[in-house]
Amino acid sequence: MLDKPIIKHAMTVDVEDYYHVAAFSKVVDTEKWSDYPSRVKRNTDILLELFNRKNIHATFFVLGWVAERYPHIVKSIVEQGHEVASHGYSHQLIYTQTHEVFKEESYKSKVILEDLAQQSVDGYRAASYSITAKSLWALDILAELGFTWDSSIFPIRHDNYGMPNSPQKPYRIKTSSGACLTEYPLTTAKVLGLSIPAAGGGYFRQYPYIVSKYLFNQASLNQSRPQVFYLHPWEIDKDQPRIDGAGWFSNFRHYTNIKRCLPRLERLIDDFPFCTVSESLENVSIDTAINIADLI
């Protein structure tokens, strides 16, 4: 009898501060970000300590704006054996940017991160998963800039992001220019024929833990297919400064169960094996590439 292959899921962290989130963009001026007290180093350090204690390595998608101002965060991530990837520069929704601005910011962030990490930065994740049907052109630019994999496409319906008809397991995308990128989509579970988000973040905080565990296991087909989990450093920070004026729905998404997130994360790490995105993809067999136009 053949041994069951060892499957490890990708643990990922989107390194941004609480005032960077898209839900607050209408009440937080990007030009005044520096006026807010930063919590990103403190919260990232807590996650680094947890991962060290649990003996796992993760992929940190670092915002270029953060790396530029707090370079020691990137250096700490690398020194502790984790993977550095790009979260763009200014945390703007890609489909609100021009091609030129997106390319300029993506290149800028990649250069900053590679200079600090002293290693190639091959992976990318868009702010708020904003690679959608109307911004697939961004994948051509990412490939042109030397990125080899992406984790931005969420195969669900959502008011701000999502491509519900896209594949639910890692796949290769052939861009319009003929280049290829590996896509590691955000985790969804099939329940009664519906695709339910199970990748982490606000969903992880809003669901009871037993539901999150069930959905993650369901998505992995009982630990036979690797998945990706994500969260943000601010999601473990119950004492972060409160931002008012965004409306009840944005507040609900941002603040619900923040005090429960860190202990739930510890339970998740105990219940499932995790590693970096690159390590997780090593166990994935991808036969053919999907043309970018076929994702729509």
C-alpha positions as CSV (number, residue, x, y, z in Angstrom):
1,M,0.0,0.0,0.0
2,L,1.4,3.4,-1.0
3,D,1.9,6.0,1.6
4,K,-0.4,9.0,1.5
5,P,1.5,12.0,0.2
6,I,2.3,14.7,2.8
7,I,0.2,17.7,2.0
8,K,1.0,21.1,3.5
9,H,-1.1,24.2,3.2
10,A,0.2,27.7,2.6
11,M,0.2,30.0,5.6
12,T,0.1,33.6,4.3
13,V,0.2,37.0,6.0
14,D,-0.7,40.3,4.2
15,V,1.6,42.8,5.9
16,E,-0.3,46.0,6.1
17,D,-1.6,48.3,8.9
18,Y,-5.1,48.8,10.1
19,Y,-5.5,52.1,8.3
20,H,-4.5,50.6,4.9
21,V,-7.6,48.5,4.5
22,A,-10.0,49.2,1.5
23,A,-13.0,49.3,3.9
24,F,-11.7,52.6,5.3
25,S,-10.5,54.2,2.1
26,K,-13.3,56.7,2.0
27,V,-12.5,58.1,5.4
28,V,-8.7,57.6,5.6
29,D,-6.7,59.9,3.2
30,T,-3.7,58.0,1.8
31,E,-1.7,61.1,2.0
32,K,-2.2,61.1,5.8
33,W,-1.3,57.5,6.5
34,S,1.8,58.5,8.3
35,D,-0.3,60.5,10.8
36,Y,-1.8,57.3,12.2
37,P,0.1,55.4,15.0
38,S,1.5,52.3,13.4
39,R,0.8,48.9,14.8
40,V,2.2,46.7,12.0
41,K,5.6,45.9,13.5
42,R,4.2,44.9,16.9
43,N,1.5,42.7,15.3
44,T,3.9,41.1,12.8
45,D,6.3,40.3,15.6
46,I,3.5,38.5,17.5
47,L,2.9,36.4,14.4
48,L,6.6,35.7,13.9
49,E,6.8,34.5,17.5
50,L,3.8,32.3,17.1
51,F,5.2,30.7,13.9
52,N,8.6,30.2,15.5
53,R,6.9,28.5,18.5
54,K,4.8,26.3,16.2
55,N,7.8,25.6,14.0
56,I,6.2,26.6,10.7
57,H,7.3,28.9,7.9
58,A,4.9,31.3,6.2
59,T,4.8,33.6,3.2
60,F,4.5,37.3,4.0
61,F,3.0,39.5,1.3
62,V,4.6,42.8,2.4
63,L,3.1,46.2,1.3
64,G,5.9,48.3,-0.3
65,W,4.8,51.3,1.7
66,V,5.3,49.4,4.9
67,A,8.7,47.9,3.8
68,E,10.0,51.4,2.8
69,R,9.2,52.8,6.3
70,Y,9.8,49.8,8.5
71,P,12.6,47.8,6.7
72,H,13.4,45.8,9.9
73,I,10.1,44.0,9.4
74,V,11.2,42.5,6.1
75,K,14.6,41.7,7.6
76,S,13.1,39.9,10.5
77,I,10.9,37.9,8.2
78,V,13.9,36.7,6.2
79,E,16.1,36.1,9.2
80,Q,13.5,33.7,10.6
81,G,13.3,31.7,7.5
82,H,10.0,32.9,6.0
83,E,9.2,33.8,2.4
84,V,8.8,37.4,1.3
85,A,6.3,38.2,-1.5
86,S,4.8,41.5,-2.8
87,H,1.5,43.0,-1.7
88,G,2.0,45.9,-4.1
89,Y,3.0,49.4,-3.0
90,S,0.0,51.6,-2.0
91,H,-2.8,49.1,-1.4
92,Q,-5.1,50.5,-4.1
93,L,-7.6,48.3,-5.9
94,I,-6.0,47.3,-9.2
95,Y,-9.1,47.9,-11.3
96,T,-9.1,51.6,-10.2
97,Q,-5.5,52.1,-11.4
98,T,-4.2,52.7,-14.9
99,H,-1.9,50.1,-16.4
100,E,1.0,52.5,-16.1
101,V,0.5,53.3,-12.4
102,F,0.1,49.6,-11.6
103,K,3.3,48.7,-13.4
104,E,5.2,51.5,-11.8
105,E,4.0,50.6,-8.3
106,S,4.5,46.8,-8.8
107,Y,8.1,47.4,-10.0
108,K,8.8,49.8,-7.1
109,S,7.6,47.4,-4.5
110,K,9.5,44.5,-6.0
111,V,12.8,46.5,-6.0
112,I,12.3,47.6,-2.4
113,L,11.5,44.1,-1.1
114,E,14.4,42.5,-3.0
115,D,16.8,45.0,-1.8
116,L,15.8,44.4,1.8
117,A,15.4,40.7,1.6
118,Q,18.5,40.2,-0.6
119,Q,16.6,37.5,-2.5
120,S,14.3,37.2,-5.5
121,V,10.7,38.1,-4.8
122,D,8.7,35.9,-7.1
123,G,5.1,36.0,-5.6
124,Y,2.4,38.6,-5.6
125,R,-1.0,39.2,-4.0
126,A,-3.2,42.1,-5.0
127,A,-4.8,44.5,-2.5
128,S,-8.2,43.2,-1.6
129,Y,-7.9,40.4,-4.2
130,S,-8.5,43.0,-6.9
131,I,-7.4,40.9,-9.8
132,T,-10.8,40.3,-11.3
133,A,-12.3,39.9,-14.8
134,K,-11.8,43.7,-15.4
135,S,-8.2,43.7,-14.3
136,L,-6.7,40.5,-15.7
137,W,-4.4,42.7,-17.7
138,A,-2.4,43.0,-14.4
139,L,-1.2,39.4,-14.8
140,D,0.6,40.3,-18.1
141,I,2.4,43.1,-16.2
142,L,3.3,40.8,-13.3
143,A,4.9,38.3,-15.7
144,E,6.7,41.0,-17.5
145,L,8.2,42.2,-14.2
146,G,9.5,38.7,-13.3
147,F,6.9,37.4,-10.9
148,T,6.4,33.7,-11.4
149,W,3.3,33.1,-9.2
150,D,0.3,34.9,-7.9
151,S,-2.3,34.4,-5.2
152,S,-4.9,37.1,-5.9
153,I,-7.9,35.4,-7.5
154,F,-10.7,34.4,-5.2
155,P,-13.2,32.0,-6.9
156,I,-16.3,33.5,-5.2
157,R,-18.9,36.2,-5.7
158,H,-18.2,39.3,-3.6
159,D,-19.0,43.0,-3.9
160,N,-15.4,44.0,-4.2
161,Y,-13.6,41.1,-5.7
162,G,-13.9,37.5,-7.0
163,M,-14.0,35.4,-10.1
164,P,-16.6,32.7,-9.3
165,N,-16.0,30.6,-12.4
166,S,-12.2,30.4,-12.0
167,P,-10.5,27.2,-10.8
168,Q,-10.4,26.3,-7.1
169,K,-7.1,24.6,-7.1
170,P,-3.6,25.8,-8.2
171,Y,-3.3,26.2,-12.0
172,R,-1.1,27.9,-14.6
173,I,-2.3,31.0,-16.5
174,K,-1.0,31.8,-20.0
175,T,-1.0,35.5,-20.3
176,S,-1.8,37.5,-23.4
177,S,1.9,37.9,-24.1
178,G,2.5,34.2,-24.0
179,A,4.2,34.1,-20.5
180,C,3.0,31.8,-17.7
181,L,2.2,32.4,-14.1
182,T,1.2,29.9,-11.5
183,E,-2.0,30.9,-9.7
184,Y,-2.7,29.7,-6.1
185,P,-6.3,30.7,-5.6
186,L,-7.8,31.5,-2.3
187,T,-9.5,28.6,-0.5
188,T,-13.2,27.9,-1.1
189,A,-15.2,24.8,0.0
190,K,-18.1,23.3,-1.9
191,V,-21.2,23.0,0.4
192,L,-24.5,22.0,-1.2
193,G,-23.1,23.1,-4.6
194,L,-22.2,26.5,-3.3
195,S,-18.6,27.9,-3.1
196,I,-18.1,29.1,0.4
197,P,-15.0,31.2,1.2
198,A,-12.7,29.4,3.7
199,A,-9.4,31.1,3.2
200,G,-9.2,33.1,6.4
201,G,-9.3,36.8,7.1
202,G,-12.7,38.2,8.1
203,Y,-14.4,34.8,7.2
204,F,-12.2,33.1,9.8
205,R,-13.1,35.7,12.4
206,Q,-16.9,35.6,11.6
207,Y,-17.4,31.9,11.4
208,P,-17.3,29.8,14.6
209,Y,-13.9,28.0,14.7
210,I,-15.6,24.6,14.2
211,V,-17.1,25.9,11.0
212,S,-13.8,27.2,9.7
213,K,-12.1,23.9,10.5
214,Y,-14.8,22.0,8.7
215,L,-14.7,24.2,5.6
216,F,-10.9,24.1,5.4
217,N,-10.9,20.4,5.6
218,Q,-13.7,20.1,3.1
219,A,-11.8,22.3,0.7
220,S,-8.7,20.2,1.1
221,L,-10.7,17.0,0.3
222,N,-9.8,15.6,3.7
223,Q,-6.1,16.6,3.5
224,S,-5.5,15.4,-0.1
225,R,-5.2,18.8,-1.8
226,P,-3.2,21.8,-0.5
227,Q,-5.0,25.1,0.3
228,V,-4.1,28.6,1.2
229,F,-4.9,30.5,4.4
230,Y,-4.4,34.2,5.0
231,L,-4.8,36.9,7.6
232,H,-3.5,40.4,8.3
233,P,-1.4,41.5,11.3
234,W,-4.1,44.0,12.4
235,E,-6.6,41.1,12.7
236,I,-4.9,39.9,16.0
237,D,-4.9,43.4,17.5
238,K,-7.9,44.1,19.7
239,D,-6.3,47.4,20.9
240,Q,-5.8,49.0,17.5
241,P,-7.0,52.6,17.3
242,R,-10.6,52.8,16.2
243,I,-11.5,54.4,12.8
244,D,-14.9,56.0,12.7
245,G,-17.1,57.1,9.8
246,A,-16.8,54.1,7.5
247,G,-20.3,52.7,8.3
248,W,-21.6,49.8,10.2
249,F,-20.9,47.2,7.5
250,S,-17.3,48.1,7.1
251,N,-16.9,48.2,10.9
252,F,-18.5,44.7,11.1
253,R,-16.1,43.3,8.6
254,H,-13.1,44.9,10.2
255,Y,-13.6,44.5,13.9
256,T,-15.7,41.4,14.4
257,N,-14.0,38.8,16.7
258,I,-10.6,40.4,16.5
259,K,-9.9,39.3,20.1
260,R,-10.6,35.7,19.1
261,C,-8.4,35.6,16.0
262,L,-5.0,34.8,17.6
263,P,-6.2,31.9,19.7
264,R,-8.1,30.5,16.7
265,L,-5.0,30.8,14.6
266,E,-3.1,28.7,17.1
267,R,-5.8,26.0,16.9
268,L,-5.7,26.1,13.1
269,I,-1.9,25.6,13.1
270,D,-2.3,22.6,15.5
271,D,-5.1,21.1,13.3
272,F,-3.4,21.5,9.9
273,P,0.2,21.4,8.6
274,F,1.4,24.6,7.1
275,C,4.4,26.0,5.1
276,T,5.2,28.7,2.6
277,V,3.4,29.1,-0.7
278,S,6.5,28.0,-2.7
279,E,6.9,24.9,-0.5
280,S,3.2,24.1,-0.8
281,L,3.2,24.4,-4.6
282,E,6.0,21.8,-4.8
283,N,3.4,19.1,-4.1
284,V,1.0,20.3,-6.8
285,S,1.0,18.8,-10.2
286,I,-0.2,21.1,-13.0
287,D,-0.5,19.7,-16.4
288,T,-1.7,22.5,-18.7
289,A,-2.0,26.3,-18.7
290,I,-5.3,28.1,-19.0
291,N,-5.4,31.0,-21.4
292,I,-6.1,34.3,-19.6
293,A,-9.2,34.9,-21.7
294,D,-10.8,31.7,-20.6
295,L,-10.9,32.8,-17.0
296,I,-13.6,35.4,-17.8
